[in-house]
Amino acid sequence: MGGTYGRGQGLEGEVARGFESLEPVNQETTAGAIAGQIRARIMDGTFPAGSQLGEVQLANRLNVSRGPIREALQRLIQEGLLENKRNRGVFVVSLGYEDVADVYLARRAVERAAAELLILNADEEVFDRLEESVRDMAVEAERGRWKELADADLRFHELMVRSSGSKRLRRMFGTLLAETSVCIAQLESAYPVRARLVEEHSDLLGALRRGNEEKALRLIDAHLEDAVADLTNAKNRGSARRRTTAHD
């Protein structure tokens, strides 16, 4: 019981720090800009899973009326980053196994389509930028810096989709990228800080560059399937630890 109480206190402290990190905005600022600030704090874990975001507190901090706050929160609910609990308020989502698997299933469809377009376009400048991203990952993996490695990993996939030339793929991936960040932020211990991650992206880039579509699609599938396994296994370990703490 004491463990659960302590976790609640810790969560309140994290949420308070999250509110403090928000920057006041002008009254004219759109709901989109407000949603962008909140989205960023959810993606980097500043607002952790299960934290409540109150309209009044957000409006006071951002120096705006509650109207744009309400609209911003509704956008994030539609994106799947927040949930509205009846008679309780708006909370940051907690993603379960099915959510993680579904996010990566959708990513698979988008990234496979992007890879096909990259091979079709065969733009060496795009491949060079992807190679820079792989080098960044190698540096961070060598240093064992989890957050920076995660950022470099997601930048590689974002660049791959953005460079495909498809506006709709890019728009779909924007939402999936945010949800992926939530998965990783909630399950930080699962992130594979190992050389394998760099090798996987290097092999994928090589297949894209050589125009080997079959291999590129196979590597995308394997990479995303491994990520789901890592994240869900960590979630199961985390649940077991919480049950143990609750019984202490």
N, C-alpha and C positions, 0 to 999 in steps of 0.2 A: 504493500500500500504506500509505504514511504517512497519507493522508487517511482511510482506513478506520479505522486505529488511533486517530487523533485523535477521530473521531466516536464510537468506543467509549468513550473516556475521558469525552467530554462527556456521553454517555448515562448513564454511571455517576454522574456528578456530579448530573445532574437527578434520578435516582432517589433518591440520598441526600437531596437537598433535599425530595423528596416524602415520604420517611419522617419527616423532621424536622417536617414540617407537620402530621402526624397528632397528634391529641390523645389522651392516655391515657384509658381508660375504666374504669369499675368492672366487677368480675367479673360482676355481675348483668346487665350490658348485653347486649341481645339481638344475635344475629347480624345482624339487620336494621339495627341502628344502626351496627354495624361496617361492613357493606356500604355504608351510606349515606356514611360518611366516605371510603371507598376510591373509591366511585363518583364522588363530587364531585371527587376529585383526578385521576381519569381524565378526567372531562368538561372540566376546566379546563386539561388538558395538563400538570399537575404530574407525573403519572406518564405519560411519553410512550410512544408506540407502541414495542413491542418490549422494554419494561422488564420485568424479572422481579420478582415479588412473592413473597418467601419467607415461609412460615408462621412460622418461628422469629422472624425479624426483626419481622414484624408483631405477633406475640404479645408480644414484649418491649416494643415501643414502646407498644402499647395496654394493656399490663398485664392481659392476659387469658390463659386457657389456649389451646391450639391448637385445641380443639374448635370454639368459635364462629368462629375464624378460618377453619377449613376449611369450615364451613357458609357463611360470608359469601362466600368465594371461589367456592364452588359456585354460589351465587345469581348472582354476576356472570358466571360462565361461561355459565349458562343465559340470561342477558340478552344475551350476545354481546359483552360488554365485555372479557372475559378468555378465554384459551384455555389448555388443559392440554396441553403437549407431552410426549409419552411419554418417560419417563426423563430429562426435563430440568426440568420444573416448570411453574409458572403464569406466563403472560406477558400483558401488555396487547396487545390485538389490533392488527394493522396492517390497515387497510381498503383493499382494492383497488377497481378500477373497478366490478366486479360488485357489491361490497358497497355502495358509495355509491349506485349506481343502484337497488339493491333497497331500501335504506332510504328513499329518496325516493319510490319507487313505493308503498311502504306508507303513507308520509305522505300521499301524494296521496289514497289511498282514505279515510283517516281524516279528513283536513281537508275533503274534499268533503262527506262525511256531516255533519261538524260545521257547515259553512256552510249546508247545507240546513236543519238544525235551527234555526240562528240566525235565518234568514230566516222560518221558520215561527213562531218565538216572538216576533220583532220587539221585543226588549227594549231600550229606549233607554238604560237604565243600562249595559248591556253594551256598546253601541256607543260610549257616552261613555268607558268605560274603554279600549276599543280605540283611541279617538282620542287619549287621553293617551299610550298606548304609541307611536303614530305620532309624536307631538310629541317624545317622548324620543329616538326614532330620528333625527329631524331635527336635534336639538341635537348628538347624538354624531357624525352625519355631517358637520355643519358644522365640528366640532372635529377631524375626522379620527381619532377614537379608535376603533380597530378592535375591541378587546375589549368596550367598552361598547356599541358599535353591534351587535355580534353578540348580546350579552345582550338588548338591547332587541328585536331582531328575533325571537329565540326566545320572548321573553315574549309578544309579540303572538300568535304561533301557539299557544302554550300556553294563553293566555287564551281564544282563540277556541274551542279544543277543550274546555277546562274549562267554559266558559259554555254549551256545547251541552246540558248536562243529562244526558248519557249517561255513566254510570260506566264502562262497558266501553271506550268511545272514549277516555276520559281515561286509563284504565289502559294501553291499548295505546300511546297517545301518550307516556306516561311513558318507556317503553323506547325508543321511536323518538327522543325528545328527547335521551336520553343518547347514543345512537348518532350522532345529528346533531352533538352537541357534540364527539364524538371526531373525526368527519370534519373539522369546522372547525378544531379544535385542531391536527390533524395537517397541515392544509393552509392555515395562516393566511394565506399570501400570496395565496390565491385569493379571499379574502372581498372582495366588491365595495364598497369604501368610496366610494360615489358617490351622487349625488342620486337616481339611478334607483331605488335600493332603497326610498327613502322614498316616491317617487311610486307605486311598485307597491303598497305597503301602503295608501297613501291611496286609490288607485283601488279596491282590493279592499274597503276599509271603505265607500266610497261605494256600491258595488254591493250590499253586504250591507244597508246602511241603506235603500236604495231598494227592496229586495226583488227586485232583478234577478238571479235565480238563474243564468240562463244566462251572464251576464257574469262573475259571481262565480266560477263553476266554471272558466270559461275563464282567468281571471286566476290562479287557484290553479295550474292546470296549467302555464301559461307561467312563473310564478315558480319553481316547483319544477324544471321542465326547465332553466331558466337556471342554477339553483344546481348541478345535476348537471354541466352543461357547464363551469361555472367551476371546480368542485372537481376534476373529472377532468382538465381541461387543466392545472391547476396540478400535479396528481400526475405527469403525464407530463413536465412541465418539471423537477420535482424529481428524477425518475428519471434524466433526461438529465444533470443537474448532478452527481448522485452517481457516474454512470459516468465522467464527465470527471475528477472528483476521484480516483477509484480508479486511474485511469491516469496521474495526475501523478507 
